[in-house]
Amino acid sequence: MRNHVREYRTDADMSQADLAAAVDVSRQTINSIERDRYDPSLELALKLAAYFDCLVEDLFELEADEAA
Amino acid sequence: MSLTSTDDPGPLAERRRDRRLFGGLIAAAMFAFFTLDLMGRPIVAVAAYWTFVAGAIVVLYRSDVIMDERDAALERITSHRTIQVIGGGLLVLAPGIDALAEANVYDVPPLVDGVLFGWGAVFVVWGLAYGVTRLRR
């Protein structure tokens, strides 16, 4: 799964720590998501989408080989 | 949008504080145990150890921020790998060592017996925990 969390975060001029505090996770978790090393839970994905006022699909997308 | 108010330390600071408190209590438990034990006070050593460990457990369960979902996921993956390693070791070593001992080829040291017994006990606990978890989900 790929994501665009870093783009949304930098567009909002926020640090990883700011975003982490906004969605109640650690800064390391945001860092891992941005580096595609950790796929967040559905709950966290929804929180991030709500925070950036976008759809989950705008933030996260399946790789070509992951799509059904 | 204000992320944190001025008098609220914020979840990240709170998390850091709770993690330090947890780690500090575990370190204090170890230090107290070994120091008092070396001083010839084994009962006091254990009492101090349990007290600090109980404090650490209270911090762990009362904190909403000490672990987030990634920590929980890491714990799940690590536990799974540990069970795989122990399970693999048990499957291969237990019958092999038993056969060697029966054939008088290898005299199994009590330590190895103890380790294999411990690994077996881990699997009994794992099986019980799995059964209970499966029933409740």
N, CA and C atoms of all chains as a GROMACS GRO file, in nm:
protein
  615
    1MET      N    1   0.084  -0.119   0.000
    1MET     CA    2   0.000   0.000   0.000
    1MET      C    3   0.089   0.125   0.000
    2ARG      N    4   0.053   0.219  -0.083
    2ARG     CA    5   0.127   0.346  -0.088
    2ARG      C    6   0.041   0.453  -0.021
    3ASN      N    7   0.106   0.559   0.024
    3ASN     CA    8   0.026   0.666   0.083
    3ASN      C    9   0.085   0.803   0.052
    4HIS      N   10   0.002   0.905   0.073
    4HIS     CA   11   0.042   1.042   0.044
    4HIS      C   12   0.037   1.128   0.171
    5VAL      N   13   0.060   1.062   0.284
    5VAL     CA   14   0.051   1.135   0.412
    5VAL      C   15   0.156   1.246   0.417
    6ARG      N   16   0.276   1.216   0.370
    6ARG     CA   17   0.382   1.317   0.377
    6ARG      C   18   0.344   1.442   0.297
    7GLU      N   19   0.290   1.420   0.176
    7GLU     CA   20   0.250   1.536   0.094
    7GLU      C   21   0.144   1.619   0.164
    8TYR      N   22   0.043   1.553   0.217
    8TYR     CA   23  -0.064   1.625   0.287
    8TYR      C   24  -0.009   1.699   0.409
    9ARG      N   25   0.082   1.633   0.479
    9ARG     CA   26   0.137   1.695   0.601
    9ARG      C   27   0.221   1.817   0.567
   10THR      N   28   0.307   1.802   0.467
   10THR     CA   29   0.393   1.917   0.433
   10THR      C   30   0.310   2.030   0.371
   11ASP      N   31   0.206   1.994   0.296
   11ASP     CA   32   0.117   2.098   0.243
   11ASP      C   33   0.051   2.177   0.356
   12ALA      N   34   0.023   2.106   0.466
   12ALA     CA   35  -0.040   2.171   0.581
   12ALA      C   36   0.064   2.237   0.671
   13ASP      N   37   0.191   2.231   0.630
   13ASP     CA   38   0.302   2.293   0.703
   13ASP      C   39   0.309   2.242   0.848
   14MET      N   40   0.300   2.111   0.862
   14MET     CA   41   0.303   2.050   0.995
   14MET      C   42   0.426   1.961   1.009
   15SER      N   43   0.470   1.947   1.133
   15SER     CA   44   0.577   1.849   1.158
   15SER      C   45   0.513   1.712   1.183
   16GLN      N   46   0.595   1.610   1.183
   16GLN     CA   47   0.543   1.476   1.215
   16GLN      C   48   0.488   1.473   1.356
   17ALA      N   49   0.555   1.544   1.447
   17ALA     CA   50   0.509   1.546   1.587
   17ALA      C   51   0.372   1.614   1.597
   18ASP      N   52   0.351   1.722   1.520
   18ASP     CA   53   0.220   1.791   1.522
   18ASP      C   54   0.110   1.695   1.477
   19LEU      N   55   0.136   1.627   1.366
   19LEU     CA   56   0.035   1.535   1.313
   19LEU      C   57   0.010   1.419   1.410
   20ALA      N   58   0.121   1.370   1.468
   20ALA     CA   59   0.109   1.260   1.565
   20ALA      C   60   0.020   1.301   1.681
   21ALA      N   61   0.042   1.422   1.731
   21ALA     CA   62  -0.038   1.470   1.844
   21ALA      C   63  -0.184   1.487   1.802
   22ALA      N   64  -0.206   1.529   1.678
   22ALA     CA   65  -0.343   1.552   1.632
   22ALA      C   66  -0.423   1.423   1.620
   23VAL      N   67  -0.356   1.314   1.589
   23VAL     CA   68  -0.430   1.188   1.570
   23VAL      C   69  -0.397   1.084   1.679
   24ASP      N   70  -0.330   1.131   1.786
   24ASP     CA   71  -0.306   1.045   1.905
   24ASP      C   72  -0.220   0.922   1.878
   25VAL      N   73  -0.113   0.941   1.804
   25VAL     CA   74  -0.016   0.831   1.792
   25VAL      C   75   0.122   0.890   1.815
   26SER      N   76   0.225   0.806   1.809
   26SER     CA   77   0.360   0.857   1.830
   26SER      C   78   0.415   0.915   1.699
   27ARG      N   79   0.518   0.998   1.714
   27ARG     CA   80   0.582   1.055   1.595
   27ARG      C   81   0.642   0.943   1.509
   28GLN      N   82   0.694   0.840   1.576
   28GLN     CA   83   0.754   0.728   1.505
   28GLN      C   84   0.651   0.657   1.417
   29THR      N   85   0.527   0.653   1.464
   29THR     CA   86   0.422   0.588   1.385
   29THR      C   87   0.396   0.667   1.257
   30ILE      N   88   0.389   0.799   1.268
   30ILE     CA   89   0.370   0.882   1.149
   30ILE      C   90   0.488   0.864   1.053
   31ASN      N   91   0.607   0.862   1.110
   31ASN     CA   92   0.728   0.843   1.028
   31ASN      C   93   0.724   0.709   0.955
   32SER      N   94   0.683   0.603   1.027
   32SER     CA   95   0.677   0.471   0.964
   32SER      C   96   0.571   0.466   0.853
   33ILE      N   97   0.458   0.534   0.875
   33ILE     CA   98   0.354   0.537   0.772
   33ILE      C   99   0.408   0.609   0.648
   34GLU      N  100   0.471   0.723   0.670
   34GLU     CA  101   0.521   0.802   0.556
   34GLU      C  102   0.628   0.727   0.477
   35ARG      N  103   0.702   0.643   0.546
   35ARG     CA  104   0.806   0.565   0.477
   35ARG      C  105   0.753   0.432   0.425
   36ASP      N  106   0.621   0.412   0.428
   36ASP     CA  107   0.558   0.289   0.379
   36ASP      C  108   0.607   0.165   0.452
   37ARG      N  109   0.645   0.185   0.578
   37ARG     CA  110   0.691   0.069   0.655
   37ARG      C  111   0.582   0.017   0.747
   38TYR      N  112   0.478   0.094   0.764
   38TYR     CA  113   0.368   0.052   0.850
   38TYR      C  114   0.236   0.095   0.788
   39ASP      N  115   0.145   0.000   0.770
   39ASP     CA  116   0.010   0.032   0.722
   39ASP      C  117  -0.080   0.056   0.842
   40PRO      N  118  -0.138   0.175   0.853
   40PRO     CA  119  -0.217   0.206   0.972
   40PRO      C  120  -0.346   0.124   0.976
   41SER      N  121  -0.406   0.121   1.095
   41SER     CA  122  -0.537   0.056   1.109
   41SER      C  123  -0.640   0.139   1.033
   42LEU      N  124  -0.756   0.079   1.012
   42LEU     CA  125  -0.865   0.151   0.946
   42LEU      C  126  -0.902   0.276   1.027
   43GLU      N  127  -0.902   0.260   1.159
   43GLU     CA  128  -0.938   0.372   1.246
   43GLU      C  129  -0.841   0.489   1.227
   44LEU      N  130  -0.712   0.458   1.225
   44LEU     CA  131  -0.613   0.566   1.210
   44LEU      C  132  -0.621   0.627   1.069
   45ALA      N  133  -0.643   0.542   0.969
   45ALA     CA  134  -0.657   0.593   0.831
   45ALA      C  135  -0.775   0.690   0.823
   46LEU      N  136  -0.885   0.654   0.888
   46LEU     CA  137  -1.004   0.741   0.888
   46LEU      C  138  -0.975   0.871   0.964
   47LYS      N  139  -0.901   0.860   1.075
   47LYS     CA  140  -0.867   0.980   1.152
   47LYS      C  141  -0.782   1.075   1.069
   48LEU      N  142  -0.684   1.017   0.997
   48LEU     CA  143  -0.595   1.100   0.914
   48LEU      C  144  -0.676   1.167   0.803
   49ALA      N  145  -0.765   1.089   0.741
   49ALA     CA  146  -0.847   1.146   0.634
   49ALA      C  147  -0.936   1.257   0.688
   50ALA      N  148  -0.994   1.235   0.805
   50ALA     CA  149  -1.080   1.337   0.866
   50ALA      C  150  -0.997   1.461   0.898
   51TYR      N  151  -0.876   1.439   0.948
   51TYR     CA  152  -0.793   1.554   0.985
   51TYR      C  153  -0.757   1.638   0.862
   52PHE      N  154  -0.725   1.572   0.753
   52PHE     CA  155  -0.687   1.645   0.630
   52PHE      C  156  -0.809   1.679   0.544
   53ASP      N  157  -0.928   1.642   0.592
   53ASP     CA  158  -1.052   1.671   0.522
   53ASP      C  159  -1.047   1.618   0.377
   54CYS      N  160  -1.013   1.491   0.368
   54CYS     CA  161  -1.009   1.427   0.237
   54CYS      C  162  -1.061   1.284   0.252
   55LEU      N  163  -1.066   1.213   0.142
   55LEU     CA  164  -1.109   1.073   0.148
   55LEU      C  165  -0.991   0.984   0.184
   56VAL      N  166  -1.021   0.869   0.244
   56VAL     CA  167  -0.914   0.773   0.275
   56VAL      C  168  -0.841   0.736   0.146
   57GLU      N  169  -0.917   0.723   0.037
   57GLU     CA  170  -0.857   0.686  -0.092
   57GLU      C  171  -0.760   0.793  -0.145
   58ASP      N  172  -0.780   0.917  -0.100
   58ASP     CA  173  -0.686   1.022  -0.141
   58ASP      C  174  -0.551   1.004  -0.069
   59LEU      N  175  -0.558   0.951   0.051
   59LEU     CA  176  -0.436   0.934   0.131
   59LEU      C  177  -0.367   0.801   0.106
   60PHE      N  178  -0.448   0.698   0.085
   60PHE     CA  179  -0.391   0.563   0.072
   60PHE      C  180  -0.437   0.498  -0.057
   61GLU      N  181  -0.347   0.424  -0.120
   61GLU     CA  182  -0.386   0.350  -0.239
   61GLU      C  183  -0.313   0.216  -0.244
   62LEU      N  184  -0.381   0.119  -0.301
   62LEU     CA  185  -0.319  -0.013  -0.314
   62LEU      C  186  -0.219  -0.011  -0.429
   63GLU      N  187  -0.113  -0.088  -0.414
   63GLU     CA  188  -0.018  -0.108  -0.524
   63GLU      C  189  -0.090  -0.191  -0.631
   64ALA      N  190  -0.039  -0.187  -0.753
   64ALA     CA  191  -0.105  -0.258  -0.864
   64ALA      C  192  -0.123  -0.406  -0.832
   65ASP      N  193  -0.022  -0.470  -0.772
   65ASP     CA  194  -0.031  -0.613  -0.746
   65ASP      C  195  -0.116  -0.646  -0.624
   66GLU      N  196  -0.159  -0.543  -0.548
   66GLU     CA  197  -0.244  -0.567  -0.431
   66GLU      C  198  -0.392  -0.556  -0.465
   67ALA      N  199  -0.422  -0.490  -0.577
   67ALA     CA  200  -0.562  -0.470  -0.614
   67ALA      C  201  -0.624  -0.605  -0.652
   68ALA      N  202  -0.752  -0.623  -0.616
   68ALA     CA  203  -0.818  -0.751  -0.643
   68ALA      C  204  -0.839  -0.771  -0.792
   69MET      N  205  -0.573   2.564   1.342
   69MET     CA  206  -0.622   2.468   1.441
   69MET      C  207  -0.517   2.448   1.550
   70SER      N  208  -0.559   2.468   1.674
   70SER     CA  209  -0.466   2.449   1.785
   70SER      C  210  -0.456   2.300   1.818
   71LEU      N  211  -0.335   2.249   1.817
   71LEU     CA  212  -0.319   2.106   1.841
   71LEU      C  213  -0.316   2.075   1.989
   72THR      N  214  -0.254   2.164   2.066
   72THR     CA  215  -0.246   2.140   2.210
   72THR      C  216  -0.265   2.272   2.282
   73SER      N  217  -0.326   2.267   2.398
   73SER     CA  218  -0.338   2.389   2.475
   73SER      C  219  -0.212   2.410   2.556
   74THR      N  220  -0.193   2.530   2.610
   74THR     CA  221  -0.066   2.562   2.676
   74THR      C  222  -0.047   2.482   2.806
   75ASP      N  223  -0.159   2.455   2.880
   75ASP     CA  224  -0.142   2.383   3.005
   75ASP      C  225  -0.149   2.231   2.986
   76ASP      N  226  -0.180   2.187   2.866
   76ASP     CA  227  -0.185   2.043   2.838
   76ASP      C  228  -0.051   2.001   2.779
   77PRO      N  229   0.019   1.906   2.846
   77PRO     CA  230   0.151   1.866   2.793
   77PRO      C  231   0.141   1.800   2.657
   78GLY      N  232   0.023   1.753   2.619
   78GLY     CA  233   0.006   1.689   2.489
   78GLY      C  234   0.035   1.541   2.498
   79PRO      N  235  -0.024   1.464   2.406
   79PRO     CA  236  -0.010   1.319   2.414
   79PRO      C  237   0.134   1.271   2.396
   80LEU      N  238   0.212   1.343   2.315
   80LEU     CA  239   0.350   1.296   2.292
   80LEU      C  240   0.434   1.312   2.418
   81ALA      N  241   0.417   1.427   2.486
   81ALA     CA  242   0.492   1.448   2.611
   81ALA      C  243   0.445   1.351   2.719
   82GLU      N  244   0.315   1.328   2.720
   82GLU     CA  245   0.258   1.235   2.817
   82GLU      C  246   0.311   1.094   2.793
   83ARG      N  247   0.319   1.058   2.665
   83ARG     CA  248   0.368   0.926   2.626
   83ARG      C  249   0.515   0.910   2.668
   84ARG      N  250   0.593   1.017   2.643
   84ARG     CA  251   0.735   1.013   2.680
   84ARG      C  252   0.749   0.997   2.832
   85ARG      N  253   0.667   1.073   2.906
   85ARG     CA  254   0.673   1.066   3.052
   85ARG      C  255   0.637   0.926   3.101
   86ASP      N  256   0.530   0.870   3.048
   86ASP     CA  257   0.486   0.738   3.092
   86ASP      C  258   0.588   0.630   3.056
   87ARG      N  259   0.647   0.644   2.937
   87ARG     CA  260   0.748   0.544   2.895
   87ARG      C  261   0.870   0.551   2.986
   88ARG      N  262   0.911   0.674   3.018
   88ARG     CA  263   1.028   0.690   3.107
   88ARG      C  264   0.996   0.635   3.245
   89LEU      N  265   0.876   0.662   3.292
   89LEU     CA  266   0.835   0.613   3.424
   89LEU      C  267   0.835   0.460   3.424
   90PHE      N  268   0.780   0.400   3.319
   90PHE     CA  269   0.774   0.255   3.308
   90PHE      C  270   0.915   0.196   3.306
   91GLY      N  271   0.999   0.250   3.218
   91GLY     CA  272   1.137   0.201   3.206
   91GLY      C  273   1.214   0.221   3.336
   92GLY      N  274   1.192   0.335   3.400
   92GLY     CA  275   1.261   0.366   3.526
   92GLY      C  276   1.222   0.268   3.635
   93LEU      N  277   1.095   0.234   3.641
   93LEU     CA  278   1.049   0.140   3.744
   93LEU      C  279   1.105   0.000   3.721
   94ILE      N  280   1.113  -0.040   3.595
   94ILE     CA  281   1.171  -0.173   3.566
   94ILE      C  282   1.320  -0.173   3.600
   95ALA      N  283   1.389  -0.064   3.563
   95ALA     CA  284   1.533  -0.054   3.594
   95ALA      C  285   1.553  -0.053   3.746
   96ALA      N  286   1.466   0.020   3.817
   96ALA     CA  287   1.477   0.026   3.963
   96ALA      C  288   1.452  -0.112   4.024
   97ALA      N  289   1.358  -0.186   3.966
   97ALA     CA  290   1.328  -0.321   4.016
   97ALA      C  291   1.451  -0.411   4.004
   98MET      N  292   1.515  -0.405   3.887
   98MET     CA  293   1.635  -0.488   3.865
   98MET      C  294   1.747  -0.444   3.960
   99PHE      N  295   1.769  -0.314   3.967
   99PHE     CA  296   1.877  -0.261   4.049
   99PHE      C  297   1.855  -0.300   4.196
  100ALA      N  298   1.731  -0.281   4.243
  100ALA     CA  299   1.701  -0.311   4.383
  100ALA      C  300   1.720  -0.461   4.411
  101PHE      N  301   1.672  -0.541   4.316
  101PHE     CA  302   1.682  -0.686   4.336
  101PHE      C  303   1.828  -0.731   4.348
  102PHE      N  304   1.909  -0.692   4.248
  102PHE     CA  305   2.048  -0.740   4.248
  102PHE      C  306   2.129  -0.679   4.363
  103THR      N  307   2.106  -0.552   4.391
  103THR     CA  308   2.182  -0.486   4.497
  103THR      C  309   2.149  -0.549   4.633
  104LEU      N  310   2.020  -0.560   4.664
  104LEU     CA  311   1.982  -0.615   4.794
  104LEU      C  312   2.018  -0.762   4.806
  105ASP      N  313   2.009  -0.834   4.693
  105ASP     CA  314   2.047  -0.976   4.695
  105ASP      C  315   2.197  -0.991   4.724
  106LEU      N  316   2.277  -0.905   4.660
  106LEU     CA  317   2.422  -0.908   4.684
  106LEU      C  318   2.455  -0.870   4.828
  107MET      N  319   2.368  -0.786   4.888
  107MET     CA  320   2.390  -0.745   5.027
  107MET      C  321   2.342  -0.850   5.125
  108GLY      N  322   2.296  -0.966   5.071
  108GLY     CA  323   2.253  -1.075   5.159
  108GLY      C  324   2.113  -1.056   5.214
  109ARG      N  325   2.028  -0.978   5.143
  109ARG     CA  326   1.890  -0.957   5.188
  109ARG      C  327   1.794  -1.008   5.082
  110PRO      N  328   1.789  -1.140   5.059
  110PRO     CA  329   1.710  -1.193   4.947
  110PRO      C  330   1.560  -1.166   4.957
  111ILE      N  331   1.504  -1.172   5.078
  111ILE     CA  332   1.360  -1.150   5.093
  111ILE      C  333   1.324  -1.004   5.065
  112VAL      N  334   1.406  -0.915   5.120
  112VAL     CA  335   1.384  -0.771   5.097
  112VAL      C  336   1.402  -0.742   4.948
  113ALA      N  337   1.500  -0.810   4.886
  113ALA     CA  338   1.527  -0.790   4.743
  113ALA      C  339   1.403  -0.823   4.660
  114VAL      N  340   1.343  -0.938   4.690
  114VAL     CA  341   1.225  -0.980   4.614
  114VAL      C  342   1.107  -0.885   4.641
  115ALA      N  343   1.092  -0.844   4.768
  115ALA     CA  344   0.981  -0.753   4.803
  115ALA      C  345   0.997  -0.620   4.726
  116ALA      N  346   1.120  -0.569   4.723
  116ALA     CA  347   1.143  -0.442   4.652
  116ALA      C  348   1.119  -0.461   4.502
  117TYR      N  349   1.165  -0.574   4.450
  117TYR     CA  350   1.147  -0.604   4.308
  117TYR      C  351   0.998  -0.608   4.272
  118TRP      N  352   0.920  -0.680   4.353
  118TRP     CA  353   0.776  -0.690   4.325
  118TRP      C  354   0.708  -0.553   4.334
  119THR      N  355   0.752  -0.474   4.431
  119THR     CA  356   0.691  -0.341   4.448
  119THR      C  357   0.713  -0.255   4.324
  120PHE      N  358   0.838  -0.251   4.277
  120PHE     CA  359   0.868  -0.170   4.158
  120PHE      C  360   0.796  -0.226   4.033
  121VAL      N  361   0.796  -0.360   4.021
  121VAL     CA  362   0.729  -0.420   3.905
  121VAL      C  363   0.578  -0.391   3.909
  122ALA      N  364   0.519  -0.399   4.029
  122ALA     CA  365   0.376  -0.367   4.042
  122ALA      C  366   0.351  -0.223   3.998
  123GLY      N  367   0.440  -0.133   4.037
  123GLY     CA  368   0.428   0.008   3.994
  123GLY      C  369   0.433   0.019   3.843
  124ALA      N  370   0.526  -0.056   3.782
  124ALA     CA  371   0.540  -0.052   3.635
  124ALA      C  372   0.413  -0.104   3.568
  125ILE      N  373   0.355  -0.211   3.625
  125ILE     CA  374   0.232  -0.267   3.566
  125ILE      C  375   0.117  -0.166   3.578
  126VAL      N  376   0.111  -0.098   3.692
  126VAL     CA  377   0.006   0.005   3.709
  126VAL      C  378   0.023   0.114   3.603
  127VAL      N  379   0.147   0.159   3.583
  127VAL     CA  380   0.172   0.263   3.482
  127VAL      C  381   0.130   0.213   3.344
  128LEU      N  382   0.165   0.088   3.314
  128LEU     CA  383   0.135   0.032   3.182
  128LEU      C  384  -0.016   0.026   3.157
  129TYR      N  385  -0.091  -0.018   3.257
  129TYR     CA  386  -0.235  -0.035   3.235
  129TYR      C  387  -0.316   0.093   3.254
  130ARG      N  388  -0.262   0.190   3.327
  130ARG     CA  389  -0.338   0.313   3.347
  130ARG      C  390  -0.311   0.417   3.239
  131SER      N  391  -0.204   0.396   3.164
  131SER     CA  392  -0.170   0.495   3.062
  131SER      C  393  -0.244   0.465   2.932
  132ASP      N  394  -0.306   0.568   2.878
  132ASP     CA  395  -0.374   0.553   2.748
  132ASP      C  396  -0.279   0.580   2.633
  133VAL      N  397  -0.161   0.629   2.665
  133VAL     CA  398  -0.073   0.678   2.558
  133VAL      C  399   0.060   0.605   2.549
  134ILE      N  400   0.087   0.515   2.644
  134ILE     CA  401   0.221   0.454   2.648
  134ILE      C  402   0.247   0.369   2.524
  135MET      N  403   0.141   0.308   2.470
  135MET     CA  404   0.155   0.228   2.348
  135MET      C  405   0.053   0.277   2.247
  136ASP      N  406   0.094   0.293   2.122
  136ASP     CA  407  -0.006   0.323   2.020
  136ASP      C  408  -0.024   0.199   1.933
  137GLU      N  409  -0.101   0.213   1.825
  137GLU     CA  410  -0.134   0.093   1.747
  137GLU      C  411  -0.013   0.030   1.680
  138ARG      N  412   0.088   0.112   1.646
  138ARG     CA  413   0.208   0.054   1.584
  138ARG      C  414   0.284  -0.029   1.688
  139ASP      N  415   0.292   0.019   1.811
  139ASP     CA  416   0.357  -0.059   1.917
  139ASP      C  417   0.285  -0.193   1.935
  140ALA      N  418   0.151  -0.186   1.933
  140ALA     CA  419   0.072  -0.310   1.948
  140ALA      C  420   0.099  -0.404   1.830
  141ALA      N  421   0.109  -0.347   1.709
  141ALA     CA  422   0.136  -0.429   1.591
  141ALA      C  423   0.276  -0.491   1.600
  142LEU      N  424   0.373  -0.413   1.646
  142LEU     CA  425   0.510  -0.465   1.661
  142LEU      C  426   0.512  -0.578   1.764
  143GLU      N  427   0.436  -0.559   1.872
  143GLU     CA  428   0.430  -0.662   1.975
  143GLU      C  429   0.368  -0.790   1.920
  144ARG      N  430   0.262  -0.774   1.839
  144ARG     CA  431   0.196  -0.890   1.778
  144ARG      C  432   0.292  -0.966   1.687
  145ILE      N  433   0.364  -0.891   1.601
  145ILE     CA  434   0.456  -0.955   1.505
  145ILE      C  435   0.569  -1.025   1.581
  146THR      N  436   0.623  -0.955   1.682
  146THR     CA  437   0.734  -1.012   1.759
  146THR      C  438   0.691  -1.139   1.833
  147SER      N  439   0.571  -1.134   1.892
  147SER     CA  440   0.521  -1.251   1.964
  147SER      C  441   0.503  -1.368   1.868
  148HIS      N  442   0.450  -1.338   1.750
  148HIS     CA  443   0.428  -1.442   1.650
  148HIS      C  444   0.562  -1.507   1.610
  149ARG      N  445   0.663  -1.423   1.587
  149ARG     CA  446   0.794  -1.478   1.547
  149ARG      C  447   0.856  -1.558   1.660
  150THR      N  448   0.838  -1.510   1.783
  150THR     CA  449   0.894  -1.582   1.898
  150THR      C  450   0.832  -1.721   1.908
  151ILE      N  451   0.700  -1.726   1.892
  151ILE     CA  452   0.630  -1.855   1.899
  151ILE      C  453   0.677  -1.946   1.784
  152GLN      N  454   0.700  -1.887   1.667
  152GLN     CA  455   0.749  -1.967   1.554
  152GLN      C  456   0.886  -2.027   1.583
  153VAL      N  457   0.975  -1.943   1.640
  153VAL     CA  458   1.111  -1.991   1.669
  153VAL      C  459   1.106  -2.099   1.777
  154ILE      N  460   1.032  -2.072   1.885
  154ILE     CA  461   1.022  -2.170   1.994
  154ILE      C  462   0.954  -2.298   1.944
  155GLY      N  463   0.848  -2.281   1.865
  155GLY     CA  464   0.776  -2.398   1.812
  155GLY      C  465   0.865  -2.481   1.722
  156GLY      N  466   0.938  -2.414   1.634
  156GLY     CA  467   1.030  -2.485   1.544
  156GLY      C  468   1.136  -2.558   1.622
  157GLY      N  469   1.192  -2.490   1.721
  157GLY     CA  470   1.296  -2.550   1.805
  157GLY      C  471   1.245  -2.671   1.879
  158LEU      N  472   1.124  -2.656   1.933
  158LEU     CA  473   1.064  -2.764   2.009
  158LEU      C  474   1.036  -2.886   1.920
  159LEU      N  475   0.980  -2.859   1.802
  159LEU     CA  476   0.946  -2.969   1.710
  159LEU      C  477   1.069  -3.048   1.668
  160VAL      N  478   1.179  -2.976   1.646
  160VAL     CA  479   1.301  -3.043   1.596
  160VAL      C  480   1.381  -3.104   1.711
  161LEU      N  481   1.401  -3.022   1.817
  161LEU     CA  482   1.493  -3.064   1.923
  161LEU      C  483   1.436  -3.171   2.017
  162ALA      N  484   1.310  -3.154   2.056
  162ALA     CA  485   1.256  -3.243   2.160
  162ALA      C  486   1.265  -3.391   2.123
  163PRO      N  487   1.210  -3.432   2.007
  163PRO     CA  488   1.219  -3.576   1.975
  163PRO      C  489   1.362  -3.620   1.946
  164GLY      N  490   1.441  -3.529   1.884
  164GLY     CA  491   1.580  -3.563   1.851
  164GLY      C  492   1.661  -3.589   1.976
  165ILE      N  493   1.650  -3.501   2.073
  165ILE     CA  494   1.727  -3.516   2.196
  165ILE      C  495   1.680  -3.638   2.274
  166ASP      N  496   1.550  -3.658   2.274
  166ASP     CA  497   1.494  -3.774   2.344
  166ASP      C  498   1.547  -3.904   2.282
  167ALA      N  499   1.549  -3.907   2.148
  167ALA     CA  500   1.598  -4.028   2.079
  167ALA      C  501   1.746  -4.052   2.109
  168LEU      N  502   1.824  -3.945   2.108
  168LEU     CA  503   1.968  -3.959   2.137
  168LEU      C  504   1.990  -4.009   2.280
  169ALA      N  505   1.908  -3.958   2.372
  169ALA     CA  506   1.922  -4.001   2.512
  169ALA      C  507   1.882  -4.148   2.528
  170GLU      N  508   1.773  -4.187   2.461
  170GLU     CA  509   1.725  -4.326   2.468
  170GLU      C  510   1.829  -4.422   2.410
  171ALA      N  511   1.898  -4.376   2.306
  171ALA     CA  512   1.998  -4.462   2.241
  171ALA      C  513   2.135  -4.454   2.310
  172ASN      N  514   2.138  -4.382   2.422
  172ASN     CA  515   2.264  -4.364   2.497
  172ASN      C  516   2.376  -4.302   2.414
  173VAL      N  517   2.337  -4.221   2.316
  173VAL     CA  518   2.438  -4.152   2.234
  173VAL      C  519   2.474  -4.019   2.299
  174TYR      N  520   2.376  -3.959   2.361
  174TYR     CA  521   2.399  -3.825   2.417
  174TYR      C  522   2.332  -3.817   2.552
  175ASP      N  523   2.411  -3.776   2.652
  175ASP     CA  524   2.359  -3.760   2.786
  175ASP      C  525   2.306  -3.616   2.798
  176VAL      N  526   2.175  -3.603   2.801
  176VAL     CA  527   2.115  -3.469   2.799
  176VAL      C  528   2.138  -3.397   2.932
  177PRO      N  529   2.201  -3.280   2.927
  177PRO     CA  530   2.221  -3.204   3.052
  177PRO      C  531   2.086  -3.156   3.106
  178PRO      N  532   2.074  -3.148   3.238
  178PRO     CA  533   1.946  -3.103   3.297
  178PRO      C  534   1.902  -2.967   3.245
  179LEU      N  535   1.999  -2.882   3.210
  179LEU     CA  536   1.964  -2.748   3.161
  179LEU      C  537   1.883  -2.758   3.032
  180VAL      N  538   1.927  -2.847   2.942
  180VAL     CA  539   1.856  -2.863   2.813
  180VAL      C  540   1.716  -2.918   2.838
  181ASP      N  541   1.707  -3.015   2.930
  181ASP     CA  542   1.576  -3.069   2.967
  181ASP      C  543   1.484  -2.958   3.018
  182GLY      N  544   1.543  -2.873   3.104
  182GLY     CA  545   1.466  -2.762   3.162
  182GLY      C  546   1.419  -2.664   3.056
  183VAL      N  547   1.507  -2.634   2.960
  183VAL     CA  548   1.473  -2.541   2.852
  183VAL      C  549   1.358  -2.598   2.769
  184LEU      N  550   1.367  -2.726   2.735
  184LEU     CA  551   1.262  -2.788   2.654
  184LEU      C  552   1.129  -2.794   2.730
  185PHE      N  553   1.138  -2.822   2.861
  185PHE     CA  554   1.017  -2.823   2.943
  185PHE      C  555   0.954  -2.683   2.945
  186GLY      N  556   1.040  -2.582   2.960
  186GLY     CA  557   0.992  -2.442   2.961
  186GLY      C  558   0.925  -2.406   2.830
  187TRP      N  559   0.987  -2.445   2.719
  187TRP     CA  560   0.928  -2.416   2.587
  187TRP      C  561   0.792  -2.485   2.573
  188GLY      N  562   0.785  -2.609   2.622
  188GLY     CA  563   0.658  -2.682   2.617
  188GLY      C  564   0.552  -2.608   2.699
  189ALA      N  565   0.593  -2.557   2.817
  189ALA     CA  566   0.498  -2.485   2.903
  189ALA      C  567   0.450  -2.358   2.833
  190VAL      N  568   0.540  -2.292   2.760
  190VAL     CA  569   0.500  -2.172   2.685
  190VAL      C  570   0.387  -2.207   2.588
  191PHE      N  571   0.400  -2.323   2.522
  191PHE     CA  572   0.298  -2.362   2.426
  191PHE      C  573   0.166  -2.398   2.491
  192VAL      N  574   0.173  -2.455   2.612
  192VAL     CA  575   0.048  -2.484   2.684
  192VAL      C  576  -0.024  -2.353   2.714
  193VAL      N  577   0.050  -2.254   2.764
  193VAL     CA  578  -0.010  -2.124   2.794
  193VAL      C  579  -0.063  -2.060   2.666
  194TRP      N  580   0.015  -2.068   2.559
  194TRP     CA  581  -0.027  -2.010   2.430
  194TRP      C  582  -0.158  -2.075   2.382
  195GLY      N  583  -0.164  -2.208   2.393
  195GLY     CA  584  -0.284  -2.278   2.350
  195GLY      C  585  -0.407  -2.237   2.430
  196LEU      N  586  -0.390  -2.223   2.562
  196LEU     CA  587  -0.501  -2.179   2.646
  196LEU      C  588  -0.544  -2.037   2.608
  197ALA      N  589  -0.445  -1.950   2.592
  197ALA     CA  590  -0.476  -1.810   2.557
  197ALA      C  591  -0.546  -1.803   2.421
  198TYR      N  592  -0.499  -1.884   2.328
  198TYR     CA  593  -0.560  -1.885   2.194
  198TYR      C  594  -0.706  -1.931   2.203
  199GLY      N  595  -0.727  -2.040   2.279
  199GLY     CA  596  -0.863  -2.093   2.293
  199GLY      C  597  -0.958  -1.990   2.353
  200VAL      N  598  -0.913  -1.923   2.460
  200VAL     CA  599  -0.998  -1.823   2.526
  200VAL      C  600  -1.025  -1.706   2.430
  201THR      N  601  -0.920  -1.662   2.361
  201THR     CA  602  -0.935  -1.548   2.268
  201THR      C  603  -1.031  -1.584   2.156
  202ARG      N  604  -1.019  -1.706   2.106
  202ARG     CA  605  -1.105  -1.749   1.995
  202ARG      C  606  -1.252  -1.756   2.038
  203LEU      N  607  -1.274  -1.803   2.160
  203LEU     CA  608  -1.411  -1.811   2.210
  203LEU      C  609  -1.474  -1.674   2.227
  204ARG      N  610  -1.392  -1.575   2.259
  204ARG     CA  611  -1.445  -1.441   2.288
  204ARG      C  612  -1.455  -1.353   2.164
  205ARG      N  613  -1.407  -1.400   2.048
  205ARG     CA  614  -1.411  -1.315   1.927
  205ARG      C  615  -1.497  -1.375   1.818
   0.00000   0.00000   0.00000
